[in-house]
Amino acid sequence: MFSPNCFFAGQKEPYMESLHVTADAETLINRAAHFISLGRPGVARPLVAAARALAPPSPELCLIGARLAAASGASDRGLVELDQGIAAAPDHAGLRKCRANMRQRTGDLDGAARDAAEAMMLDPADPEAKAILGAVMLDLRRPAEAAACLAEALTSAPSNLDYRHALATAMEKGGDVDGALAILIDGIAISPTSVTMRNAAILLCIRRRDFNQAIRLGEEARSLGIVDASTFGMQGHALSSLGQHSQAASAYQEARKLGPEDEHVRHLVMSSGLMTNSVRAPEGYIRTVFDDYADRFEAHLIQLGYRIPGAIRTILQGHPKIAAGQSIGPVLDLGCGTGLVALVIGDLPLGPFTGVDLSPRMLAHARAKCLYGTLRESDIVSDLMHYEQRWPLIVAADVLCYFGALEDLLARVHQRLEPGGWFVFSVESIEPDHDGVVPGNGDWALQRQGRYVHAEHYVYEAVCNAGFRIVHMERPVIRQEADAGVPGLLLAIETVRRDS
Ligand SMILES: C[S@@+](CC[C@H](N)C(=O)[O-])C[C@H]1O[C@@H](n2cnc3c(N)ncnc32)[C@H](O)[C@@H]1O
């Protein structure tokens, strides 16, 4: 027997009185599903309550109740409802699929995989169960198994764009980038009006640094009018990566027209030189870029010869306490990313480490290293304002390139350092262009790739004005880009003691 669910029982909704009493439960459930899919759980709630009042408990009522709970931000209650539903109807594939989805979202990946596999056995012809299992396998970092499940799902439903997209992702993660692109190109042939499919193919070309193919696909989409702000944003990125900056600027301008509220596009437009007044990269932009980059970040930076964590280690070996074999104490790692800094300096006498970063996916990689006592998902300026702890050492490796003006950040760091505490950070150096013109306002400039570069005189002045003295400064090559070294500055600065 289906146990009565009382999740919403007893809740008198204002809409209830006005509901059409002649509606049957199925109609109410369908209407509720519609409002949930529109992101309006408040409207769906009285409909679900009315359906419960009209019909005895059933898997359909359980499903809509669970979906409503999840849409209202109460996944735990939705899971309880599904547990009860599955206990009453263990052979219902729909309940298993719903719980698999919900378990996946709440991070119970093993449970999600069990449910999806169970649903597949209950209904072997159902592609959805295979697709869910594929998505869970992807989260479990088992791309080969994910691709196998998703390929089966796509064979049964070749026009399903979500399955196709997920299969391409699994193949790319498994290293078959050509195969992934072929799947997306087939998708464009099958669903030529899908902007999503076209954008996915362009993004993949950009990720494999095939900018010419990305531009070709973007041009084709544009000639057919199947474009959105992202298409133009990516077109701009591909063009600027090939040094075609004026064409990139026009593409960004188009992107801005189509997506005026889109932070990512806005920042790209700013970096193309069309708008120059942005003093820092927006949080949403950073999150999107680094969440997307997180899985490839370390391999890519190693390939680019990223040197900063190693150079910071050398500087810290000259810190008077470390040189004397004493511990410095706790370290705040601003923009910690995947945790490379802690990895490289973690054996020195310092710590524990606290890491702060805006990107949840970068933080997930840092967490997996188990080197940080605390990791906080936050903007570094907000974090410095919010937490009053004082630190003997703060580091920011390759992070200040997302800030133009440095005054505010340096003032906050100064407030959070102990007297005599060190701040070790890198910036990218401003370089004149091929005509000898220094870009930006002379102090700093936002470059076309979305990062800021800084003039040495500006960094020096900003540091001194903020109450620091320079302990160490060097001019390293930060990494390679387009076969050339990216020049930078690496500084260790010390708070000037107020009593000195
Ligand atoms: C190039 S990565 C460097 C990561 C790490 N420090 C390293 O050296 O490997 C830049 C990191 O800074 C983070 N980031 C950039 N601006 C930020 C901000 N305003 N607040 C917090 N994190 C930020 C990004 O999310 C990214 O993880």
PDBQT file of the ligand as one rigid body, heavy atoms in Angstrom, charges set to zero:
ROOT
HETATM    1  C1  LIG A 601      44.933  31.800 -12.307  1.00  0.00    +0.000 C 
HETATM    2  S1  LIG A 601      44.094  31.100 -10.943  1.00  0.00    +0.000 S 
HETATM    3  C2  LIG A 601      45.404  30.955  -9.754  1.00  0.00    +0.000 C 
HETATM    4  C3  LIG A 601      45.099  29.924  -8.698  1.00  0.00    +0.000 C 
HETATM    5  C4  LIG A 601      46.202  29.698  -7.668  1.00  0.00    +0.000 C 
HETATM    6  N1  LIG A 601      46.466  30.875  -6.876  1.00  0.00    +0.000 N 
HETATM    7  C5  LIG A 601      47.456  29.203  -8.338  1.00  0.00    +0.000 C 
HETATM    8  O1  LIG A 601      48.465  29.904  -8.303  1.00  0.00    +0.000 OA
HETATM    9  O2  LIG A 601      47.416  28.098  -8.896  1.00  0.00    +0.000 OA
HETATM   10  C6  LIG A 601      43.153  32.455 -10.332  1.00  0.00    +0.000 C 
HETATM   11  C7  LIG A 601      42.175  32.023  -9.245  1.00  0.00    +0.000 C 
HETATM   12  O3  LIG A 601      41.735  33.193  -8.598  1.00  0.00    +0.000 OA
HETATM   13  C8  LIG A 601      40.341  33.111  -8.398  1.00  0.00    +0.000 C 
HETATM   14  N2  LIG A 601      39.843  34.484  -8.332  1.00  0.00    +0.000 N 
HETATM   15  C9  LIG A 601      40.006  35.484  -9.224  1.00  0.00    +0.000 A 
HETATM   16  N3  LIG A 601      39.444  36.619  -8.782  1.00  0.00    +0.000 NA
HETATM   17  C10 LIG A 601      38.924  36.333  -7.567  1.00  0.00    +0.000 A 
HETATM   18  C11 LIG A 601      38.222  37.086  -6.594  1.00  0.00    +0.000 A 
HETATM   19  N4  LIG A 601      37.930  38.381  -6.799  1.00  0.00    +0.000 N 
HETATM   20  N5  LIG A 601      37.838  36.485  -5.452  1.00  0.00    +0.000 NA
HETATM   21  C12 LIG A 601      38.113  35.168  -5.245  1.00  0.00    +0.000 A 
HETATM   22  N6  LIG A 601      38.768  34.396  -6.130  1.00  0.00    +0.000 NA
HETATM   23  C13 LIG A 601      39.178  34.970  -7.275  1.00  0.00    +0.000 A 
HETATM   24  C14 LIG A 601      39.831  32.318  -9.575  1.00  0.00    +0.000 C 
HETATM   25  O4  LIG A 601      38.590  31.715  -9.311  1.00  0.00    +0.000 OA
HETATM   26  C15 LIG A 601      40.948  31.307  -9.763  1.00  0.00    +0.000 C 
HETATM   27  O5  LIG A 601      40.727  30.138  -9.041  1.00  0.00    +0.000 OA
ENDROOT
TORSDOF 0
